[in-house]
Amino acid sequence: MATVRLPDGKELEVDSGERLEDVARRIGPRLAREAVVARLNGRLVDLDLPVDGGGDLQFVTTDSPEGLYVLRHSTAHAMAQAIVELYPGSKLTIGPPVDNGFYYDIEVNGRISEEDLPRIEERMREIVERDLPIRREEISKEEARELYRDNPYKMELIDEIPGERVSIYRQGDFFDLCRGPHVPSTGRLGAFRLQSVAGAYWRGDENNPMLTRIYGTAWPTEKQLRAHLKRLEEAKARDHRRLGRELDLFTFAPEDVGAGIPLFLPKGETLRHLMEGFVREVQTRHGYQHVWTGHLVNERLYARSGHLEHYRDAMFPPMRDGETAYRLKPMNCPSHMTLFNSRPHSYRDLPVRYAEFATLYRYEKSGELSGLTRVRSLTQDDAHVFCTEEQVQEEFARALAIIREVLDAYGFTDYRVRLSLRDPEGGKYIADEEKWVRAEGALRVALDAAGIDYDPAPGEAAFYGPKADFMARDVLGREWQLSTIQVDFIQPGRLGCEYVGEDGERHTPVLLHRAVTGTTERFMAVLIEHYAGAFPVWLSPVQAVVIPVADRHLGYARRVCEALSREGLRAEVDDSPNSMQKKIRENARQKIPYLLVVGDREEESGTVNVRRRGEGKRQTKMALRGFVERVREEVAARR
C-alpha cells in the first residue's frame, strides 16, 4: 500500500502497482473522463504509470495550460501517424506543440500541399475512432537505433539524448521517439484542424535538408476550435502586411533594395514620426537626454563588450578599411558606453540617461523574415541609464512609469512581466557568477518594490544580464513582447566605464538597458493589427480629408485644408475626378478619422459637414474653429 496526497490536502490509500487512471476513476467518473496526464511528485507523467511509492498527486485536465500542451502534443503524433500511413516511407523528425497548436517537420515520401490537408485530417479522425491506447516504452539506445536505422534525423536525436535508454510512444503500429507524456488513447483527442504547409530546414540550418512542416491547431472542444478559427479570420483581416499596402504605409523591394529592409511611404513615415515623437516627449519629461551614434562601429568595440563572441551570428559581415574592420551597428549599448567615457563623471552626475532612436542592422535568416515583425533594418527606441547600485530601484521605477504611460496610451492595458534569467547550464552567457547574482537580485528587488507579478524564465536572459520583458495582449488576445528593462553589471566594466564616488575612489556604474516599444517597425506592425489600421486621431497619418461636393467647391475645400494645416492638423483634399460618393467610400476604406464634406451651403456659411469614422452616414455641421478644437481635444487626450 502507498499514500498519495491530493491538492485539497486529502490523503488516499492506493494499492501497490495501481495505475493513475484507476486512481482517477476512484475519485470520480468526471475526473476520469477529463484527466489527460498527472503530476506525481512534481513530474508530469502518463496516466498508465503505476503509483509506486505514493507522494503528491494532481490530475491535469485540458482546461489547464499543461493539459492543453499534452493534448496538442498527442495530436501532433496522430498527424504524424496519418502521414506515415498515407505516405509510406516518409521520415519523421520533430513535432512539438506551439502556441495554439502544433507542427511536425517531415521528410515526405512524395509531396504534400495545402490541398492534401483535408485528406490527412480525415485519416486523423479515423485514428481517433480507433481509440488506440498510447503507451510509453523505455528501450535501449541500441534498440532505438535499430528502429530508426533508415531515419538519419532520429538517429541524430538519439545520439544527443543523455544516458543509455530512451523512450518511445506506441499507438497501434505507429511509434515515435518522445519524452511524453501523452493522453491515454487517441480517442481522447479533441477538435483539430490542419492549417498550412511550409518548408523548414532541419534544425533551422540552411545547410541541412529542406523538410515539409505542417501546422495544425487543437482544442478540447469543437466550440473552442471554432472560436479560435474565428479569431484567426479576424487576425487575417488585420494582417499588417495587407493593411500596410492598402493604407500606403510601407513596401518591400527585395530584389532592388534587399530582403527584410522596409521602405516607408509618406504616410508610414508620418506614423513612425508620431510614434517616436510620443516616446521622445515622455522620456524627455523623465530626464532622458537624446543622443546619436551613427551606423558603423569598429569591430574591436564589440570584441571588448562581448557582443562579437556572443552575437556574431546576428551581425552582418565586416567591412574593411585597411587593418580596421567595421560592422553595421546591431545594438547601441557599446556606443552609449563610449559616449559615457568621453567625459569624466562624478557620483553627482549619476544617473546619466542616454536615449536614441537608432537604426540597427541584424542579419536575420531569410526564412525567418516576416513583414515588419522580423526585419534586417530596424529602429530601436533604445535607452541606457548609468547609475549606482543604490539607484537601480529608483531608475527601474522611472523606466516602468514610462512604459506604463506609453502602453496605456496605445490601449495595451493587459500585460505581464517575464523575468528572463540566466540558465546556469547554458553556455551563451558571460561568465561572472558574482555579478550575475547581484544583477538578478537587483532586478527582483526592483520588481518586488514596484509590486509587479512576474514569471521567471530561465535561459531567456541577455548574454550580459537578466531582463524584465513586458508581454502585452492586443485586442485579439495575442501576446507580444514589447518593452524591456535589463540590468547589466558586466559590460560597463569590460568597456572601462567609471565614475568618482563620494569616497574619492573610482567605481564602475551599473547599466540599465531599456526599450519602451522595442523597435519602431515591429511595434508599428503590432499597432496596425491592434487598431485594424483605424488609428486614433492623434496617431493617424491623415486626420481629415476635405471632400468637395462638386468641382466648383474645390477652391473652398483647399482653403479649408490650408486653414487646418495652419492649426497643426494633418489634412488633405480629395481632388480626384471621382464622384463625391465614391470619394467618401474610398477615404472611408483608407480609415481616415474625419471626412469633411463641403458644398454651396458650407462655403456660404464658412462651415464643414463632418463625418466621423465608425458613425456611418451621420453628418454634423460644424464651424471650422469648432472642428479644430474637437480634434485638438482628442489629440491631447490621446483617445
C-alpha positions, 0 to 999 in steps of 0.5 A, a space after each residue: 500500500 502507498 499514500 498519495 496526497 491530493 491538492 485539497 490536502 486529502 490523503 488516499 490509500 492506493 494499492 501497490 502497482 495501481 495505475 493513475 487512471 484507476 486512481 482517477 476513476 476512484 475519485 470520480 467518473 468526471 475526473 476520469 473522463 477529463 484527466 489527460 496526464 498527472 503530476 506525481 511528485 512534481 513530474 508530469 507523467 502518463 496516466 498508465 504509470 503505476 503509483 509506486 511509492 505514493 507522494 503528491 498527486 494532481 490530475 491535469 485536465 485540458 482546461 489547464 495550460 499543461 493539459 492543453 500542451 499534452 493534448 496538442 502534443 498527442 495530436 501532433 503524433 496522430 498527424 504524424 501517424 496519418 502521414 506515415 500511413 498515407 505516405 509510406 516511407 516518409 521520415 519523421 523528425 520533430 513535432 512539438 506543440 506551439 502556441 495554439 497548436 502544433 507542427 511536425 517537420 517531415 521528410 515526405 515520401 512524395 509531396 504534400 500541399 495545402 490541398 492534401 490537408 483535408 485528406 490527412 485530417 480525415 485519416 486523423 479522425 479515423 485514428 481517433 475512432 480507433 481509440 488506440 491506447 498510447 503507451 510509453 516504452 523505455 528501450 535501449 539506445 541500441 534498440 532505438 537505433 535499430 528502429 530508426 536505422 533508415 531515419 538519419 534525423 532520429 538517429 541524430 536525436 538519439 545520439 544527443 539524448 543523455 544516458 543509455 535508454 530512451 523512450 518511445 510512444 506506441 499507438 497501434 503500429 505507429 511509434 515515435 521517439 518522445 519524452 511524453 507524456 501523452 493522453 491515454 488513447 487517441 480517442 481522447 483527442 479533441 477538435 483539430 484542424 490542419 492549417 498550412 504547409 511550409 518548408 523548414 530546414 532541419 534544425 533551422 540550418 540552411 545547410 541541412 535538408 529542406 523538410 515539409 512542416 505542417 501546422 495544425 491547431 487543437 482544442 478540447 472542444 469543437 466550440 473552442 476550435 471554432 472560436 479560435 478559427 474565428 479569431 484567426 479570420 479576424 487576425 487575417 483581416 488585420 494582417 499588417 502586411 495587407 493593411 500596410 499596402 492598402 493604407 500606403 504605409 510601407 513596401 518591400 523591394 527585395 530584389 532592388 533594395 534587399 530582403 527584410 529592409 522596409 521602405 516607408 511611404 509618406 504616410 508610414 513615415 508620418 506614423 513612425 514620426 508620431 510614434 517616436 515623437 510620443 516616446 521622445 516627449 515622455 522620456 524627455 519629461 523623465 530626464 532622458 537626454 537624446 543622443 546619436 551614434 551613427 551606423 558603423 562601429 569598429 569591430 574591436 568595440 564589440 570584441 571588448 563588450 562581448 557582443 562579437 563572441 556572443 552575437 556574431 551570428 546576428 551581425 552582418 559581415 565586416 567591412 574593411 578599411 585597411 587593418 580596421 574592420 567595421 560592422 553595421 551597428 546591431 545594438 547601441 549599448 557599446 556606443 552609449 558606453 563610449 559616449 559615457 567615457 568621453 567625459 569624466 563623471 562624478 557620483 553627482 552626475 549619476 544617473 546619466 540617461 542616454 536615449 536614441 532612436 537608432 537604426 540597427 542592422 541584424 542579419 536575420 535568416 531569410 526564412 525567418 523574415 516576416 513583414 515588419 515583425 522580423 526585419 534586417 533594418 530596424 529602429 530601436 527606441 533604445 535607452 541606457 541609464 548609468 547609475 549606482 547600485 543604490 539607484 537601480 530601484 529608483 531608475 527601474 521605477 522611472 523606466 516602468 512609469 514610462 512604459 506604463 504611460 506609453 502602453 496605456 496610451 496605445 490601449 495595451 492595458 493587459 500585460 505581464 512581466 517575464 523575468 528572463 534569467 540566466 540558465 546556469 547550464 547554458 553556455 551563451 552567457 558571460 561568465 561572472 557568477 558574482 555579478 550575475 547574482 547581484 544583477 538578478 537580485 537587483 532586478 527582483 528587488 526592483 520588481 518586488 518594490 514596484 509590486 509587479 507579478 512576474 514569471 521567471 524564465 530561465 535561459 531567456 536572459 541577455 548574454 550580459 544580464 537578466 531582463 524584465 520583458 513586458 508581454 502585452 495582449 492586443 485586442 485579439 488576445 495575442 501576446 507580444 513582447 514589447 518593452 524591456 528593462 535589463 540590468 547589466 553589471 558586466 559590460 560597463 566594466 569590460 568597456 572601462 566605464 567609471 565614475 568618482 564616488 563620494 569616497 574619492 575612489 573610482 567605481 564602475 556604474 551599473 547599466 540599465 538597458 531599456 526599450 519602451 516599444 522595442 523597435 519602431 517597425 515591429 511595434 508599428 506592425 503590432 499597432 496596425 493589427 491592434 487598431 485594424 489600421 483605424 488609428 486614433 486621431 492623434 496617431 493617424 497619418 491623415 486626420 481629415 480629408 476635405 471632400 468637395 461636393 462638386 468641382 466648383 467647391 474645390 477652391 473652398 475645400 483647399 482653403 479649408 485644408 490650408 486653414 487646418 494645416 495652419 492649426 497643426 492638423 494633418 489634412 488633405 483634399 480629395 481632388 480626384 475626378 471621382 464622384 463625391 460618393 465614391 470619394 467618401 467610400 474610398 477615404 472611408 476604406 483608407 480609415 481616415 478619422 474625419 471626412 469633411 464634406 463641403 458644398 454651396 451651403 458650407 462655403 456660404 456659411 464658412 462651415 464643414 459637414 463632418 463625418 466621423 469614422 465608425 458613425 456611418 452616414 451621420 453628418 454634423 455641421 460644424 464651424 471650422 474653429 469648432 472642428 479644430 478644437 474637437 480634434 485638438 481635444 482628442 489629440 491631447 487626450 490621446 483617445 
